[in-house]
């Protein structure tokens, strides 16, 4: 059986605290530059496009599409059988790594550009991770 | 760098490649360095600059008994050695040192005394935003862009398998290659799945080994026994430590910048290139390399390789030692690509290309994280 204690869990830094507090509260938090309007990820207290420090944290829609993925066939103690590692493109623009869950881990069920929705899972007392599932799936 | 102002006058790999459980990683550096100095006809006392990755130049210089005036510990993954060559050229031209030793040694297979290039901890950005999703290193991250590349370009899995088939043809001509038996598209595609869509033969070997280069000002080449290999052009860049943040999954920004600068410095056209090395940690790397360097238009590298153009007898010989897929791959393969380019320009390669006057040697570091390009030429190209 999958042993979630074998996952490599994130340790937040001051710059990323808001993101990991957000996942605990069921929110996917991104940042937006108030100077040039760029929405960006991963977190940092300045805009990577124009260097402005006038930035805000906001809650993203959680909607995304499947940008690319692999299905890992080598055994990992935190997963049961082959599992997808994916990069999704968020509706707001940035991309992030995740696992696609609640669907068979096979190429015919994982089609590039398919619509996805974020779903949060508590993997330890202190950490919830953002996963994605096909849009419209029951959680 | 002024075109032709710097030359490689010593080049050698470790005596053995493959499984070398009898040597520590530091001794692999030393074995390569001793072979490289023998090749150049010099001794430790002649070296005044040291560059290496995987081990620190402090460790390597002290172990070898060298007291340097200049060191470079640039460590951006497997292409670090391309960057060392470029940095050494600048340092020599600026008078900071005269004779630079660049070493690589890696106990990638046997793990004897291994240290060096590793990922960061759980609080780094990759540790926070990639590691939690079960990545297992290069097999799951380097491969991740390829399904997007396939969709955008129409490249097929058969064409991916043909990269392995093509390079195995070269490896069959090389007695030092780890895998020399010919293979087929069917064999490659039906092999064990590692990370869909990549099967085992589409992932690089994991071996032990090392290599060393000796770099000097070109006006000194008459003092050395080997036919000189001149640097015509150099380039480097980095993009991102996170594969998820690579700007375009069909093209590497670092590849484009490093190679464009090298070609501009060399002042050559692609049609003048006789030989190409493209660091192939996985079978899709030659697609990105050929396209981002400008040898093929976007999406054309798959058919180009599948039609045999990069195989023995083809118009553009690529990865003539067999590459990381068939020759060897210790973890930071860039040094072996450089060694093969040097051999081709010297005319001493196992699978020697006819009239190899210009060789382009292109490296990747991390998972599309960094890149370095070195263009080498014979005396006739100056």
Interface residues (C-beta under 8 A of the other chain):
Chain A: X7 X8 X9 X10 X11 X12 X13 X16 X20 X42 X67 X68 X69 X70 X71 X72 X73 X74 X76 X78 X79 X82 X83 X85 X87 X95 X96 X97 X98 X99 X107 X112 X123 X127 X129
Chain B: X121 X122 X123 X125 X127 X128 X129 X130 X131 X132 X133 X134 X135 X136 X139 X140 X141 X143 X144 X145 X146 X147 X148 X151 X192 X193 X194 X195 X196 X197 X198 X242 X243 X244 X245 X249
